[in-house]
Amino acid sequence: MPEVFRFFGFSFFFYSKEHEPVHVHVEGNGGMAKFVWNGK
């Protein structure tokens, strides 16, 4: 999994062959999140 960047202890990454829509995973501080890119 390629890490896009690390910011204040949070790791932003993506999986190269994952499903649409385009999104980024964030992990840190004991939790995880997924942010969907809507093109705006």
PDB file of N, CA, C and O in Angstrom:
ATOM      1  N   MET A   1       0.840  -1.168   0.000  1.00  0.00           N
ATOM      2  CA  MET A   1       0.000   0.000   0.000  1.00  0.00           C
ATOM      3  C   MET A   1       0.886   1.232   0.000  1.00  0.00           C
ATOM      4  O   MET A   1       1.648   1.437   0.945  1.00  0.00           O
ATOM      5  N   PRO A   2       0.807   2.049  -1.027  1.00  0.00           N
ATOM      6  CA  PRO A   2       1.624   3.274  -1.092  1.00  0.00           C
ATOM      7  C   PRO A   2       1.116   4.344  -0.132  1.00  0.00           C
ATOM      8  O   PRO A   2      -0.066   4.691  -0.128  1.00  0.00           O
ATOM      9  N   GLU A   3       2.025   4.853   0.673  1.00  0.00           N
ATOM     10  CA  GLU A   3       1.653   5.940   1.585  1.00  0.00           C
ATOM     11  C   GLU A   3       1.781   7.258   0.829  1.00  0.00           C
ATOM     12  O   GLU A   3       2.834   7.557   0.267  1.00  0.00           O
ATOM     13  N   VAL A   4       0.714   8.037   0.815  1.00  0.00           N
ATOM     14  CA  VAL A   4       0.725   9.325   0.127  1.00  0.00           C
ATOM     15  C   VAL A   4       1.543  10.319   0.935  1.00  0.00           C
ATOM     16  O   VAL A   4       2.453  10.955   0.404  1.00  0.00           O
ATOM     17  N   PHE A   5       1.221  10.459   2.227  1.00  0.00           N
ATOM     18  CA  PHE A   5       2.014  11.288   3.122  1.00  0.00           C
ATOM     19  C   PHE A   5       1.633  11.000   4.567  1.00  0.00           C
ATOM     20  O   PHE A   5       0.647  10.317   4.842  1.00  0.00           O
ATOM     21  N   ARG A   6       2.436  11.537   5.487  1.00  0.00           N
ATOM     22  CA  ARG A   6       2.204  11.401   6.928  1.00  0.00           C
ATOM     23  C   ARG A   6       2.118  12.811   7.496  1.00  0.00           C
ATOM     24  O   ARG A   6       2.961  13.658   7.201  1.00  0.00           O
ATOM     25  N   PHE A   7       1.090  13.060   8.317  1.00  0.00           N
ATOM     26  CA  PHE A   7       0.838  14.401   8.834  1.00  0.00           C
ATOM     27  C   PHE A   7       0.341  14.298  10.262  1.00  0.00           C
ATOM     28  O   PHE A   7      -0.699  13.686  10.507  1.00  0.00           O
ATOM     29  N   PHE A   8       1.061  14.886  11.217  1.00  0.00           N
ATOM     30  CA  PHE A   8       0.703  14.867  12.635  1.00  0.00           C
ATOM     31  C   PHE A   8       0.386  13.453  13.129  1.00  0.00           C
ATOM     32  O   PHE A   8      -0.538  13.266  13.920  1.00  0.00           O
ATOM     33  N   GLY A   9       1.142  12.470  12.669  1.00  0.00           N
ATOM     34  CA  GLY A   9       0.963  11.091  13.120  1.00  0.00           C
ATOM     35  C   GLY A   9      -0.107  10.313  12.365  1.00  0.00           C
ATOM     36  O   GLY A   9      -0.349   9.147  12.679  1.00  0.00           O
ATOM     37  N   PHE A  10      -0.751  10.926  11.380  1.00  0.00           N
ATOM     38  CA  PHE A  10      -1.754  10.240  10.568  1.00  0.00           C
ATOM     39  C   PHE A  10      -1.121   9.820   9.254  1.00  0.00           C
ATOM     40  O   PHE A  10      -0.415  10.602   8.617  1.00  0.00           O
ATOM     41  N   SER A  11      -1.372   8.596   8.854  1.00  0.00           N
ATOM     42  CA  SER A  11      -0.853   8.060   7.606  1.00  0.00           C
ATOM     43  C   SER A  11      -1.972   8.049   6.559  1.00  0.00           C
ATOM     44  O   SER A  11      -3.026   7.457   6.789  1.00  0.00           O
ATOM     45  N   PHE A  12      -1.750   8.693   5.424  1.00  0.00           N
ATOM     46  CA  PHE A  12      -2.707   8.763   4.321  1.00  0.00           C
ATOM     47  C   PHE A  12      -2.214   7.818   3.230  1.00  0.00           C
ATOM     48  O   PHE A  12      -1.088   7.964   2.754  1.00  0.00           O
ATOM     49  N   PHE A  13      -3.035   6.859   2.829  1.00  0.00           N
ATOM     50  CA  PHE A  13      -2.583   5.857   1.862  1.00  0.00           C
ATOM     51  C   PHE A  13      -3.741   5.368   1.006  1.00  0.00           C
ATOM     52  O   PHE A  13      -4.905   5.672   1.266  1.00  0.00           O
ATOM     53  N   PHE A  14      -3.388   4.598  -0.029  1.00  0.00           N
ATOM     54  CA  PHE A  14      -4.389   4.019  -0.918  1.00  0.00           C
ATOM     55  C   PHE A  14      -3.933   2.638  -1.344  1.00  0.00           C
ATOM     56  O   PHE A  14      -2.756   2.297  -1.222  1.00  0.00           O
ATOM     57  N   TYR A  15      -4.858   1.854  -1.838  1.00  0.00           N
ATOM     58  CA  TYR A  15      -4.559   0.549  -2.417  1.00  0.00           C
ATOM     59  C   TYR A  15      -4.705   0.686  -3.924  1.00  0.00           C
ATOM     60  O   TYR A  15      -5.736   1.160  -4.401  1.00  0.00           O
ATOM     61  N   SER A  16      -3.700   0.282  -4.677  1.00  0.00           N
ATOM     62  CA  SER A  16      -3.669   0.564  -6.115  1.00  0.00           C
ATOM     63  C   SER A  16      -4.757  -0.145  -6.917  1.00  0.00           C
ATOM     64  O   SER A  16      -5.151   0.359  -7.968  1.00  0.00           O
ATOM     65  N   LYS A  17      -5.248  -1.274  -6.471  1.00  0.00           N
ATOM     66  CA  LYS A  17      -6.262  -2.007  -7.246  1.00  0.00           C
ATOM     67  C   LYS A  17      -7.576  -2.112  -6.486  1.00  0.00           C
ATOM     68  O   LYS A  17      -8.236  -3.150  -6.527  1.00  0.00           O
ATOM     69  N   GLU A  18      -7.954  -1.058  -5.804  1.00  0.00           N
ATOM     70  CA  GLU A  18      -9.180  -1.087  -5.021  1.00  0.00           C
ATOM     71  C   GLU A  18     -10.345  -0.532  -5.841  1.00  0.00           C
ATOM     72  O   GLU A  18     -10.144   0.029  -6.919  1.00  0.00           O
ATOM     73  N   HIS A  19     -11.528  -0.690  -5.336  1.00  0.00           N
ATOM     74  CA  HIS A  19     -12.775  -0.342  -6.023  1.00  0.00           C
ATOM     75  C   HIS A  19     -12.965   1.163  -6.195  1.00  0.00           C
ATOM     76  O   HIS A  19     -12.329   1.967  -5.514  1.00  0.00           O
ATOM     77  N   GLU A  20     -13.844   1.524  -7.111  1.00  0.00           N
ATOM     78  CA  GLU A  20     -14.282   2.907  -7.297  1.00  0.00           C
ATOM     79  C   GLU A  20     -15.319   3.234  -6.234  1.00  0.00           C
ATOM     80  O   GLU A  20     -15.895   2.291  -5.690  1.00  0.00           O
ATOM     81  N   PRO A  21     -15.601   4.451  -5.899  1.00  0.00           N
ATOM     82  CA  PRO A  21     -14.965   5.684  -6.360  1.00  0.00           C
ATOM     83  C   PRO A  21     -13.585   5.869  -5.722  1.00  0.00           C
ATOM     84  O   PRO A  21     -13.241   5.201  -4.747  1.00  0.00           O
ATOM     85  N   VAL A  22     -12.816   6.777  -6.286  1.00  0.00           N
ATOM     86  CA  VAL A  22     -11.473   7.044  -5.785  1.00  0.00           C
ATOM     87  C   VAL A  22     -11.575   7.521  -4.336  1.00  0.00           C
ATOM     88  O   VAL A  22     -12.402   8.372  -4.008  1.00  0.00           O
ATOM     89  N   HIS A  23     -10.730   6.966  -3.482  1.00  0.00           N
ATOM     90  CA  HIS A  23     -10.750   7.343  -2.072  1.00  0.00           C
ATOM     91  C   HIS A  23      -9.375   7.131  -1.443  1.00  0.00           C
ATOM     92  O   HIS A  23      -8.520   6.443  -2.002  1.00  0.00           O
ATOM     93  N   VAL A  24      -9.180   7.730  -0.276  1.00  0.00           N
ATOM     94  CA  VAL A  24      -7.923   7.639   0.467  1.00  0.00           C
ATOM     95  C   VAL A  24      -8.240   7.149   1.872  1.00  0.00           C
ATOM     96  O   VAL A  24      -9.203   7.600   2.491  1.00  0.00           O
ATOM     97  N   HIS A  25      -7.432   6.232   2.367  1.00  0.00           N
ATOM     98  CA  HIS A  25      -7.564   5.736   3.731  1.00  0.00           C
ATOM     99  C   HIS A  25      -6.641   6.562   4.633  1.00  0.00           C
ATOM    100  O   HIS A  25      -5.560   6.980   4.220  1.00  0.00           O
ATOM    101  N   VAL A  26      -7.086   6.784   5.858  1.00  0.00           N
ATOM    102  CA  VAL A  26      -6.284   7.504   6.851  1.00  0.00           C
ATOM    103  C   VAL A  26      -6.272   6.663   8.117  1.00  0.00           C
ATOM    104  O   VAL A  26      -7.307   6.172   8.566  1.00  0.00           O
ATOM    105  N   GLU A  27      -5.083   6.507   8.681  1.00  0.00           N
ATOM    106  CA  GLU A  27      -4.941   5.713   9.894  1.00  0.00           C
ATOM    107  C   GLU A  27      -4.069   6.458  10.884  1.00  0.00           C
ATOM    108  O   GLU A  27      -3.033   7.013  10.518  1.00  0.00           O
ATOM    109  N   GLY A  28      -4.491   6.469  12.140  1.00  0.00           N
ATOM    110  CA  GLY A  28      -3.689   7.092  13.185  1.00  0.00           C
ATOM    111  C   GLY A  28      -4.516   7.358  14.426  1.00  0.00           C
ATOM    112  O   GLY A  28      -5.746   7.337  14.383  1.00  0.00           O
ATOM    113  N   ASN A  29      -3.838   7.605  15.521  1.00  0.00           N
ATOM    114  CA  ASN A  29      -4.470   7.917  16.799  1.00  0.00           C
ATOM    115  C   ASN A  29      -5.492   6.851  17.204  1.00  0.00           C
ATOM    116  O   ASN A  29      -6.516   7.163  17.812  1.00  0.00           O
ATOM    117  N   GLY A  30      -5.205   5.589  16.863  1.00  0.00           N
ATOM    118  CA  GLY A  30      -6.065   4.477  17.257  1.00  0.00           C
ATOM    119  C   GLY A  30      -7.307   4.290  16.403  1.00  0.00           C
ATOM    120  O   GLY A  30      -8.188   3.513  16.773  1.00  0.00           O
ATOM    121  N   GLY A  31      -7.406   4.975  15.276  1.00  0.00           N
ATOM    122  CA  GLY A  31      -8.594   4.844  14.433  1.00  0.00           C
ATOM    123  C   GLY A  31      -8.256   4.831  12.953  1.00  0.00           C
ATOM    124  O   GLY A  31      -7.112   5.027  12.544  1.00  0.00           O
ATOM    125  N   MET A  32      -9.305   4.591  12.161  1.00  0.00           N
ATOM    126  CA  MET A  32      -9.156   4.567  10.705  1.00  0.00           C
ATOM    127  C   MET A  32     -10.332   5.319  10.081  1.00  0.00           C
ATOM    128  O   MET A  32     -11.411   5.394  10.668  1.00  0.00           O
ATOM    129  N   ALA A  33     -10.113   5.877   8.881  1.00  0.00           N
ATOM    130  CA  ALA A  33     -11.176   6.572   8.151  1.00  0.00           C
ATOM    131  C   ALA A  33     -10.941   6.393   6.664  1.00  0.00           C
ATOM    132  O   ALA A  33      -9.835   6.066   6.233  1.00  0.00           O
ATOM    133  N   LYS A  34     -11.991   6.610   5.884  1.00  0.00           N
ATOM    134  CA  LYS A  34     -11.881   6.555   4.433  1.00  0.00           C
ATOM    135  C   LYS A  34     -12.543   7.818   3.891  1.00  0.00           C
ATOM    136  O   LYS A  34     -13.689   8.116   4.228  1.00  0.00           O
ATOM    137  N   PHE A  35     -11.821   8.561   3.049  1.00  0.00           N
ATOM    138  CA  PHE A  35     -12.334   9.784   2.460  1.00  0.00           C
ATOM    139  C   PHE A  35     -12.505   9.569   0.963  1.00  0.00           C
ATOM    140  O   PHE A  35     -11.561   9.193   0.268  1.00  0.00           O
ATOM    141  N   VAL A  36     -13.717   9.811   0.474  1.00  0.00           N
ATOM    142  CA  VAL A  36     -14.026   9.625  -0.945  1.00  0.00           C
ATOM    143  C   VAL A  36     -13.783  10.918  -1.694  1.00  0.00           C
ATOM    144  O   VAL A  36     -14.187  11.992  -1.248  1.00  0.00           O
ATOM    145  N   TRP A  37     -13.117  10.809  -2.842  1.00  0.00           N
ATOM    146  CA  TRP A  37     -12.856  11.959  -3.701  1.00  0.00           C
ATOM    147  C   TRP A  37     -14.032  12.123  -4.645  1.00  0.00           C
ATOM    148  O   TRP A  37     -14.320  11.226  -5.437  1.00  0.00           O
ATOM    149  N   ASN A  38     -14.727  13.275  -4.570  1.00  0.00           N
ATOM    150  CA  ASN A  38     -15.890  13.485  -5.422  1.00  0.00           C
ATOM    151  C   ASN A  38     -15.588  14.405  -6.596  1.00  0.00           C
ATOM    152  O   ASN A  38     -16.499  14.765  -7.343  1.00  0.00           O
ATOM    153  N   GLY A  39     -14.319  14.795  -6.777  1.00  0.00           N
ATOM    154  CA  GLY A  39     -13.927  15.586  -7.925  1.00  0.00           C
ATOM    155  C   GLY A  39     -14.129  17.076  -7.771  1.00  0.00           C
ATOM    156  O   GLY A  39     -13.931  17.816  -8.736  1.00  0.00           O
ATOM    157  N   LYS A  40     -14.511  17.543  -6.612  1.00  0.00           N
ATOM    158  CA  LYS A  40     -14.716  18.988  -6.421  1.00  0.00           C
ATOM    159  C   LYS A  40     -13.654  19.576  -5.533  1.00  0.00           C
ATOM    160  O   LYS A  40     -13.669  20.777  -5.264  1.00  0.00           O
TER     161      LYS A  40
END
